[in-house]
Amino acid sequence: MDDAAGGQRGTRAIASPGLEAFLRAHWGVRPAGAAADLGGSANLNLLVTDARSLRVARVYRPFVTGQRVAALQAVRCHLARHGIPCPQPIPDRGGRGWQTFRGRVVEVEPYVAARAVMHTLARVRTGLVVLGRIHQVLQSFPADPAAVAPRFANYVAADGLVDAVAAGTRRIRAWQPTAPEARLADVADQIASTLAGWEPGRSVPLRRQLVHGDFWDNNVRFRRGQVALVTDFDFLGRRPRTDDLALTLYYTSVDITDITRDPAQLAELVGAYESGLGTRLPRHERAAIPLGIARQPLWSIAVWVALLDDRDTARRHLAATAPELTWARQLTSRITLLQNALSGSA
């Protein structure tokens, strides 16, 4: 039901006897118990064992190519060599990092026991230091073409924002929306237009590089108060590093506490990120952060509402995004205040 772009995304894999036989043949592993599915909205992540240790077998959606997975593995290995806790792929019996099962790429990696997720303000503060370090390590890492732009991601760029959002709002208006749905379409268009109005004033381009793409919640796991696992690089791509930071700050605001109403707290978290980065962000990058935060809910419209194949799924996604769109519209009235606060703390 969450396929997209005319079947291009594909559906999430399911465990099957054929998959289990495939994993035994190539990696010598089998599911570790009846509740082996570890979850994940995009991929099937199976807890497996070789009878000595626990591992995770990841089965991607059909649109993810082997070249893309190989590029993701290269990034994870590079980060691990620099002290970021990213699990490295376990080669199959032939020494290869991935295989294909019925048109889906499969990889296996060690299982890391770290149950606590990045869902408290204290953990966000700790995690942002690690995010800064990730950006520092990746800033000169060569971007493999397969790693630059994922086909589907929770991301919409500032460039072309109005047109990208309009693709989603046109679809909403075409399905004979309810009055609340029509209002949400208007709100999304209004936010996009407002944010786009700030972009021409930027005289210095933002630094673009490979970034994680989804540094939040169960993708960042903790043990004894420290980050023990950074996982799920599905949305990794080349984009402004401030957009990657903005995603974490956005989720902090809507899921934990609204840091956009406390400029000092927002500046403190940006400072935590900078401590990992090893340098202060230039003034123009700091000014871009509030814009990036406000833009976050719009990928729900520009990507998922626009592209999800099933209309009912798209409508449910729109309804679930309603509070965040309302929040973002309110945030646009505080952009200048937050920009001034971040510039003043630089």
Secondary structure by P-SEA (a helix, b strand, c coil): cccccccccccbbbbcaaaaaaaaacccccccccccccccccbbbbbcccccbbbbbbbbcccccaaaaaaaaaaaaaaaaaccbbbbbbbccccccccccccbbbbbbbbbccccccccaaaaaaaaaaaaaaaaaacccccccccccccccccccccaaaaaaaaaaaaaaaacccaaaaaaaaaaaaaaaaaaaaccccccccccccccccccccccccccccccccccccccccccaaaaaaaaaaaaaaccccccccaaaaaaaaaaaaaaacccccaaaaaaaaaaaaacccccccccccccccaaaaaaaaaaaaaaaaaaaaaaaaaaaaaaaaaaac
